[in-house]
Amino acid sequence: MGHWWVRNIVEPGKLPLLLALAAFVLTFVVTRVVTRLIRAGRGPFGNVSAGGLHIHHVVPGVVLTVAGGFGAVASDRHGAGAAVSAVLFGMGAGLVLDEFALVLHLDDVYWTEEGRKSVEVVVLTAALVGLLLAGFSPFGVNDLSQQELHDRGGAIATVAGNFLLSLVALGKGKARIALFGVIVPLVALVGAVRLARPGSPWARRFYGRRPRARARAALRDYRHDRRWARPRRALQDWIGGRPDPRPARLPGHR
């Protein structure tokens, strides 16, 4: 076990990345537990305020992210400074992305339906960093042999091809597949060859005069949402907590 650890984590310089990922996930989990306890009125925790101003945890998150980022740039990735900077950066990123929806909407939407975006972003980030830690490189560079790496033309063609596949998947309205396709090229290929989601830039551009393609895309989108919407919502509720119900609208009000 010790030999595997040194060979696969320490020698390649992946220890800071592992520490950052562990700090990121742990910080997110602890933060969600604390906020859910505050929401339920349990435990010794409470909201932090200064002069009547509620301090969101994205604020210390930004400070930790900046400190960890600059510390990582200024340190050797095999030294103790890199490890400390990685932990600070992971903690800061966990706090910031836990309130990603607040930053996106510039509003306190933590316990609303819009707040689910924070959970999605955290899960995607953890998964992508996990792939990087496992040895995957962006745009399939890890799939190239040493001879191909020395051949600049082959390396550039591979990167450009995988980047194009990810762009096509993104244009088809498949943002998650496009993100994972940056790390795992085969995923981008699947997203690029399948039908676009209705309303995506690709569908508006290429399905305008193809009613059959529009109908197939709409049917596939409906079946996909029907199959995965409920399990996805249940997982998000389990991770981040159930959002507050929307207030009922009075007749005549918008």
KEKE-3310 file (N, C-alpha, C; in steps of 0.2 Angstrom, whole numbers, plus 5000, padded with zeros to 4 digits):
npx = (5004:5010:5020:5012:5005:5016:5021:5010:5003:5012:5025:5020:5016:5003:4998:4994:4982:4974:4972:4966:4954:4949:4947:4938:4927:4924:4922:4911:4901:4901:4897:4884:4878:4878:4871:4859:4855:4854:4844:4834:4833:4841:4854:4870:4872:4872:4867:4879:4882:4886:4885:4872:4872:4870:4882:4887:4893:4900:4909:4920:4924:4929:4940:4948:4950:4957:4969:4974:4975:4985:4995:4998:5003:5015:5022:5031:5025:5028:5031:5028:5021:5013:5004:4997:4992:4984:4974:4968:4963:4954:4945:4940:4935:4925:4916:4913:4907:4896:4888:4885:4874:4869:4878:4877:4863:4863:4856:4848:4846:4847:4839:4830:4821:4830:4842:4847:4856:4868:4871:4872:4883:4893:4894:4897:4910:4917:4917:4924:4936:4940:4942:4953:4962:4962:4970:4966:4968:4964:4955:4960:4974:4981:4979:4988:5003:5021:5028:5018:5016:5028:5027:5021:5011:5002:4998:4992:4981:4974:4970:4963:4952:4945:4942:4933:4923:4918:4913:4903:4894:4891:4884:4873:4866:4870:4877:4883:4888:4897:4906:4911:4916:4927:4937:4936:4936:4928:4915:4912:4911:4899:4890:4891:4886:4873:4855:4851:4846:4829:4827:4841:4856:4860:4849:4840:4847:4849:4838:4827:4820:4817:4805:4803:4815:4814:4803:4808:4818:4811:4803:4813:4819:4809:4806:4819:4819:4808:4812:4823:4822:4815:4823:4835:4831:4828:4841:4847:4840:4843:4857:4858:4847:4830:4821:4813:4795:4787:4779:4761:4753:4742:4726:4726:4739:4756)
npy = (4994:5006:5008:5009:5021:5030:5029:5032:5043:5052:5053:5057:5070:5072:5074:5087:5089:5079:5082:5094:5090:5082:5091:5100:5092:5088:5100:5105:5095:5097:5110:5110:5101:5110:5121:5115:5111:5124:5129:5120:5124:5118:5113:5122:5131:5146:5160:5171:5187:5204:5220:5220:5215:5201:5188:5179:5162:5162:5172:5171:5160:5165:5172:5161:5154:5163:5165:5151:5149:5158:5154:5141:5144:5150:5140:5125:5110:5098:5101:5106:5118:5117:5108:5113:5125:5118:5113:5124:5130:5120:5120:5134:5134:5124:5131:5142:5137:5130:5141:5144:5146:5158:5167:5167:5171:5183:5184:5178:5163:5151:5141:5138:5133:5137:5136:5123:5123:5125:5113:5104:5110:5107:5093:5090:5097:5089:5077:5079:5083:5072:5063:5069:5067:5053:5051:5055:5066:5083:5083:5071:5069:5061:5049:5048:5041:5040:5043:5049:5061:5067:5070:5084:5088:5077:5077:5090:5089:5079:5085:5096:5089:5083:5094:5100:5090:5092:5105:5103:5095:5104:5114:5106:5107:5100:5101:5095:5083:5088:5094:5083:5077:5084:5079:5065:5059:5050:5052:5064:5062:5053:5063:5072:5065:5061:5066:5083:5093:5100:5117:5120:5128:5121:5114:5124:5129:5119:5110:5117:5116:5103:5094:5081:5078:5087:5083:5070:5074:5081:5071:5062:5070:5072:5059:5057:5066:5062:5050:5052:5064:5063:5054:5062:5074:5068:5064:5076:5082:5074:5077:5091:5096:5098:5110:5126:5126:5134:5150:5152:5159:5174:5176:5186:5191:5193)
npz = (5000:5004:4994:4983:4986:4986:4973:4965:4969:4977:4970:4957:4960:4964:4977:4982:4974:4978:4992:4991:4984:4994:5005:4999:4997:5010:5017:5010:5014:5028:5029:5023:5032:5044:5039:5037:5050:5056:5049:5053:5066:5076:5087:5092:5082:5072:5061:5054:5058:5055:5061:5058:5046:5036:5035:5022:5019:5007:5007:5017:5010:4998:5002:5007:4995:4987:4995:4996:4982:4978:4987:4982:4969:4973:4979:4980:4972:4979:4992:5009:5009:4998:5001:5012:5005:4996:5004:5010:4998:4993:5004:5003:4990:4992:5000:4992:4980:4986:4988:4975:4967:4973:4970:4956:4954:4961:4973:4988:4986:4992:4999:4989:4974:4964:4970:4969:4959:4965:4971:4960:4953:4963:4964:4950:4950:4959:4953:4941:4946:4952:4941:4935:4946:4945:4934:4921:4907:4901:4885:4880:4880:4888:4882:4872:4864:4869:4857:4849:4857:4855:4842:4836:4827:4828:4841:4842:4833:4840:4852:4846:4839:4850:4857:4848:4847:4860:4860:4850:4857:4868:4860:4857:4868:4879:4892:4903:4898:4889:4898:4904:4893:4890:4898:4896:4881:4874:4879:4875:4861:4861:4865:4855:4843:4846:4846:4847:4861:4862:4859:4860:4853:4842:4838:4835:4824:4815:4815:4810:4798:4798:4803:4807:4814:4824:4831:4835:4843:4853:4859:4864:4873:4882:4887:4893:4903:4910:4915:4923:4930:4943:4951:4951:4957:4970:4974:4975:4985:4995:4996:4997:5004:5005:4995:5000:4999:4985:4987:4986:4973:4973:4965:4951:4953:4948)
capx = (5000:5014:5023:5007:5004:5022:5021:5004:5001:5017:5029:5018:5014:4996:4995:4990:4976:4970:4971:4961:4948:4946:4945:4933:4921:4922:4920:4904:4897:4900:4893:4877:4875:4877:4866:4852:4854:4852:4837:4829:4833:4844:4861:4872:4875:4867:4869:4884:4880:4890:4882:4865:4873:4871:4888:4886:4899:4904:4914:4926:4926:4933:4947:4952:4952:4963:4975:4976:4978:4992:5000:5000:5007:5021:5026:5033:5020:5030:5033:5022:5017:5008:4999:4993:4988:4979:4969:4965:4960:4949:4940:4937:4931:4919:4912:4911:4902:4890:4883:4886:4867:4868:4883:4874:4857:4864:4851:4849:4841:4850:4834:4824:4823:4836:4848:4849:4862:4874:4873:4874:4890:4898:4894:4901:4917:4920:4918:4929:4943:4941:4944:4960:4966:4963:4975:4963:4970:4960:4956:4963:4981:4984:4979:4994:5009:5027:5030:5013:5017:5034:5024:5017:5005:4997:4995:4987:4975:4970:4967:4958:4947:4942:4939:4927:4917:4915:4909:4897:4890:4888:4880:4867:4862:4872:4883:4886:4892:4902:4911:4915:4920:4934:4942:4935:4934:4922:4909:4910:4909:4892:4885:4891:4882:4866:4851:4851:4840:4825:4829:4848:4858:4861:4842:4837:4850:4849:4831:4822:4816:4817:4800:4804:4821:4812:4799:4812:4822:4807:4801:4819:4820:4803:4808:4825:4817:4803:4816:4829:4820:4813:4829:4840:4829:4829:4848:4849:4837:4847:4863:4858:4841:4824:4820:4807:4790:4786:4773:4756:4751:4735:4723:4727:4745:4761)
capy = (5000:5012:5008:5012:5028:5034:5029:5035:5050:5057:5055:5062:5077:5072:5074:5093:5088:5074:5086:5099:5087:5080:5097:5102:5088:5088:5107:5105:5091:5100:5116:5108:5099:5115:5125:5112:5112:5131:5129:5116:5127:5113:5114:5128:5135:5151:5164:5175:5194:5210:5226:5219:5212:5194:5187:5172:5159:5163:5178:5168:5155:5169:5173:5155:5152:5167:5163:5145:5149:5161:5150:5136:5146:5152:5135:5119:5105:5092:5103:5106:5123:5115:5104:5118:5129:5114:5112:5131:5131:5116:5123:5140:5132:5121:5137:5147:5133:5129:5146:5146:5149:5165:5171:5167:5175:5189:5184:5173:5158:5145:5136:5138:5128:5139:5134:5117:5123:5124:5106:5101:5112:5104:5086:5090:5098:5084:5071:5081:5083:5065:5060:5072:5063:5046:5051:5058:5073:5086:5082:5065:5070:5055:5043:5048:5038:5045:5045:5054:5067:5071:5073:5090:5088:5072:5080:5096:5086:5075:5090:5100:5085:5082:5100:5101:5086:5095:5111:5101:5092:5109:5117:5102:5108:5094:5104:5090:5079:5092:5095:5077:5075:5087:5074:5058:5060:5046:5055:5070:5059:5051:5069:5075:5061:5060:5072:5089:5095:5106:5124:5121:5132:5116:5112:5130:5131:5113:5107:5122:5114:5096:5093:5074:5078:5091:5078:5065:5077:5083:5065:5059:5075:5071:5052:5057:5070:5058:5044:5054:5070:5062:5052:5068:5078:5065:5064:5083:5084:5070:5080:5098:5097:5100:5117:5128:5127:5141:5153:5152:5166:5176:5177:5192:5193:5190)
capz = (5000:5004:4988:4978:4988:4984:4966:4961:4972:4979:4965:4951:4963:4965:4984:4983:4971:4983:4998:4989:4983:5001:5009:4995:4998:5017:5018:5007:5018:5034:5028:5022:5039:5048:5037:5038:5057:5057:5046:5058:5073:5081:5088:5094:5077:5070:5055:5056:5056:5058:5061:5055:5039:5036:5031:5019:5019:5001:5009:5019:5005:4993:5005:5007:4989:4985:4999:4994:4975:4978:4990:4978:4964:4975:4982:4976:4973:4983:4998:5014:5007:4993:5004:5016:5001:4993:5009:5010:4992:4993:5008:5000:4984:4994:5003:4987:4976:4990:4986:4968:4965:4976:4965:4949:4954:4965:4977:4993:4984:4995:5000:4984:4968:4960:4974:4967:4955:4969:4972:4954:4952:4967:4962:4944:4951:4963:4949:4936:4949:4953:4935:4935:4950:4943:4928:4915:4906:4896:4878:4879:4880:4891:4877:4867:4866:4869:4850:4847:4861:4852:4836:4838:4823:4830:4848:4841:4830:4845:4856:4842:4838:4856:4859:4843:4850:4866:4858:4847:4863:4871:4856:4857:4874:4884:4895:4908:4894:4886:4903:4905:4887:4890:4902:4893:4874:4871:4882:4870:4855:4862:4865:4848:4838:4847:4844:4851:4865:4860:4861:4860:4847:4837:4836:4831:4818:4810:4815:4809:4792:4799:4808:4810:4819:4830:4835:4838:4849:4859:4862:4868:4879:4887:4890:4897:4909:4914:4918:4927:4934:4950:4955:4952:4963:4976:4976:4976:4991:5000:4997:4999:5008:5001:4995:5002:4994:4982:4989:4982:4970:4973:4959:4948:4954:4943)
cpx = (5004:5018:5018:5006:5010:5022:5016:5002:5007:5022:5027:5016:5007:4993:4992:4983:4971:4968:4965:4954:4945:4944:4939:4926:4919:4920:4912:4899:4896:4896:4886:4874:4874:4871:4859:4850:4851:4845:4832:4829:4836:4851:4863:4874:4869:4871:4874:4882:4885:4887:4875:4866:4874:4877:4887:4893:4903:4910:4920:4929:4931:4940:4951:4954:4958:4969:4978:4979:4984:4997:5002:5004:5014:5025:5027:5028:5022:5032:5026:5018:5012:5003:4994:4989:4983:4973:4965:4961:4954:4943:4936:4933:4924:4914:4909:4905:4896:4885:4884:4879:4866:4872:4880:4868:4858:4858:4851:4844:4844:4845:4828:4826:4829:4842:4850:4855:4868:4876:4875:4881:4895:4899:4898:4908:4920:4922:4923:4936:4945:4944:4951:4964:4967:4968:4972:4966:4965:4961:4960:4970:4984:4983:4984:5000:5015:5028:5025:5014:5023:5032:5019:5010:5000:4994:4990:4981:4971:4966:4961:4952:4942:4938:4933:4921:4914:4911:4903:4892:4887:4883:4873:4863:4864:4878:4886:4891:4898:4908:4915:4919:4926:4939:4941:4932:4928:4916:4907:4908:4901:4888:4885:4887:4875:4862:4852:4845:4836:4827:4836:4850:4858:4854:4839:4841:4849:4842:4825:4817:4816:4812:4801:4810:4818:4808:4803:4816:4817:4805:4807:4820:4815:4804:4814:4823:4812:4807:4820:4827:4819:4819:4834:4838:4829:4836:4850:4846:4841:4854:4863:4852:4836:4822:4814:4801:4789:4779:4767:4754:4744:4733:4724:4734:4750:4767)
cpy = (5006:5013:5011:5019:5032:5035:5032:5041:5054:5059:5059:5069:5078:5073:5081:5092:5084:5078:5091:5096:5085:5086:5100:5099:5088:5095:5108:5102:5095:5106:5115:5105:5105:5120:5122:5112:5119:5132:5126:5119:5122:5115:5121:5133:5141:5155:5169:5182:5199:5216:5226:5216:5205:5192:5180:5169:5159:5168:5175:5163:5159:5170:5167:5153:5156:5166:5156:5145:5152:5158:5144:5138:5148:5146:5129:5113:5099:5094:5104:5112:5122:5112:5108:5122:5125:5114:5118:5132:5127:5118:5129:5138:5128:5126:5141:5143:5131:5135:5149:5149:5156:5170:5172:5172:5182:5190:5178:5168:5151:5139:5136:5133:5130:5137:5127:5117:5122:5117:5102:5103:5108:5097:5086:5092:5093:5078:5073:5081:5076:5061:5063:5068:5056:5045:5053:5065:5076:5084:5076:5065:5063:5049:5043:5044:5043:5047:5050:5061:5071:5073:5078:5090:5083:5074:5085:5093:5082:5080:5094:5096:5084:5088:5102:5097:5089:5101:5109:5099:5098:5113:5113:5103:5103:5097:5099:5086:5082:5093:5089:5075:5079:5083:5067:5059:5056:5048:5060:5067:5057:5057:5072:5072:5060:5067:5077:5090:5100:5112:5125:5125:5127:5115:5118:5131:5125:5109:5111:5120:5106:5094:5086:5074:5082:5087:5073:5068:5079:5076:5062:5064:5073:5064:5053:5061:5066:5052:5047:5060:5068:5059:5057:5072:5075:5065:5071:5085:5080:5074:5087:5100:5099:5107:5119:5128:5134:5144:5153:5159:5168:5177:5185:5195:5190:5189)
cpz = (5000:4998:4983:4979:4985:4976:4962:4963:4974:4974:4959:4954:4963:4972:4985:4980:4975:4989:4996:4988:4990:5005:5006:4997:5006:5019:5016:5012:5025:5034:5027:5028:5043:5046:5038:5046:5059:5055:5050:5065:5078:5082:5090:5088:5075:5064:5058:5053:5059:5056:5057:5048:5039:5032:5028:5019:5013:5003:5012:5014:4999:4996:5005:5000:4986:4989:4997:4987:4975:4981:4986:4972:4967:4979:4978:4978:4978:4990:5003:5012:5002:4996:5008:5011:4997:4997:5009:5004:4991:4998:5006:4994:4986:4997:4997:4982:4980:4989:4979:4965:4967:4971:4958:4949:4957:4970:4982:4991:4987:4996:4995:4978:4964:4964:4973:4963:4959:4970:4966:4952:4957:4965:4955:4945:4954:4958:4944:4940:4951:4947:4934:4940:4948:4937:4922:4914:4901:4889:4876:4878:4883:4887:4872:4869:4866:4862:4848:4851:4858:4845:4837:4834:4826:4837:4847:4838:4835:4849:4852:4841:4844:4858:4854:4845:4856:4865:4854:4852:4867:4867:4856:4864:4880:4887:4900:4903:4891:4891:4904:4899:4886:4893:4898:4886:4872:4873:4877:4864:4855:4862:4858:4843:4839:4846:4849:4855:4862:4863:4861:4854:4841:4834:4832:4825:4813:4810:4813:4803:4792:4804:4811:4815:4825:4834:4838:4844:4855:4862:4866:4874:4884:4890:4895:4904:4913:4918:4924:4932:4942:4954:4956:4957:4969:4979:4978:4983:4997:5002:5000:5003:5003:5001:4998:4997:4991:4985:4984:4979:4971:4966:4957:4949:4950:4947)
residu = (MET:GLY:HIS:TRP:TRP:VAL:ARG:ASN:ILE:VAL:GLU:PRO:GLY:LYS:LEU:PRO:LEU:LEU:LEU:ALA:LEU:ALA:ALA:PHE:VAL:LEU:THR:PHE:VAL:VAL:THR:ARG:VAL:VAL:THR:ARG:LEU:ILE:ARG:ALA:GLY:ARG:GLY:PRO:PHE:GLY:ASN:VAL:SER:ALA:GLY:GLY:LEU:HIS:ILE:HIS:HIS:VAL:VAL:PRO:GLY:VAL:VAL:LEU:THR:VAL:ALA:GLY:GLY:PHE:GLY:ALA:VAL:ALA:SER:ASP:ARG:HIS:GLY:ALA:GLY:ALA:ALA:VAL:SER:ALA:VAL:LEU:PHE:GLY:MET:GLY:ALA:GLY:LEU:VAL:LEU:ASP:GLU:PHE:ALA:LEU:VAL:LEU:HIS:LEU:ASP:ASP:VAL:TYR:TRP:THR:GLU:GLU:GLY:ARG:LYS:SER:VAL:GLU:VAL:VAL:VAL:LEU:THR:ALA:ALA:LEU:VAL:GLY:LEU:LEU:LEU:ALA:GLY:PHE:SER:PRO:PHE:GLY:VAL:ASN:ASP:LEU:SER:GLN:GLN:GLU:LEU:HIS:ASP:ARG:GLY:GLY:ALA:ILE:ALA:THR:VAL:ALA:GLY:ASN:PHE:LEU:LEU:SER:LEU:VAL:ALA:LEU:GLY:LYS:GLY:LYS:ALA:ARG:ILE:ALA:LEU:PHE:GLY:VAL:ILE:VAL:PRO:LEU:VAL:ALA:LEU:VAL:GLY:ALA:VAL:ARG:LEU:ALA:ARG:PRO:GLY:SER:PRO:TRP:ALA:ARG:ARG:PHE:TYR:GLY:ARG:ARG:PRO:ARG:ALA:ARG:ALA:ARG:ALA:ALA:LEU:ARG:ASP:TYR:ARG:HIS:ASP:ARG:ARG:TRP:ALA:ARG:PRO:ARG:ARG:ALA:LEU:GLN:ASP:TRP:ILE:GLY:GLY:ARG:PRO:ASP:PRO:ARG:PRO:ALA:ARG:LEU:PRO:GLY:HIS:ARG)
# end
